[in-house]
Amino acid sequence: MEALAAGMAIGLAALGVSFSLAIVYFKTLDSIVRQPDLIAPLRVLMFIGFAFIEAIALYALVVSFSLIRAAS
C-alpha cells in the first residue's frame, strides 16, 4: 500500500510540474512576442521559475522515498 502511495505522490507531482512548466513557458513566449526588447530579462526569470517548479518534483521524490522507507 505504501508503494502505491509513493507512486501516486511522485506521479501527481510530475503531472503538476509538467503543466506548470508548460504554462510558464507559454506565458514567457507570449510576453516575448508582445515586448521583444525584454527577451534577456524574461529568459532569466523563466529559468528561475523553472528551477523553483522543478524543486517541487524533487520534494515529491523525497516524500515518495520516505514513504517507501517507512514501509520497510
C-alpha positions, -999 to +999 in steps of 0.1 A: +000+000+000+029+024+008+044+017-027+011+028-042+011+060-022+047+067-031+039+061-068+009+084-067+029+111-048+056+113-075+032+108-104+008+136-094+038+158-087+052+151-121+019+159-137+016+192-118+051+201-126+047+194-163+016+216-165+033+243-146+064+243-168+042+245-199+022+274-185+054+293-175+070+287-210+038+297-228+034+329-208+071+338-213+068+333-251+036+354-250+055+382-232+084+380-256+061+383-286+045+414-270+078+430-259+107+417-279+132+441-264+127+423-230+140+389-242+170+387-218+153+396-185+123+374-194+146+345-202+163+348-168+130+350-150+118+319-169+147+298-159+144+309-123+108+299-124+118+266-139+142+259-111+116+266-084+090+244-102+114+216-106+122+218-069+086+207-062+092+175-081+124+169-061+104+174-029+079+148-041+106+124-049+120+128-013+085+122+001+080+091-020+113+077-009+105+083+027+071+066+022+089+035+008+114+036+036+087+038+063+070+007+048+101-015+053 
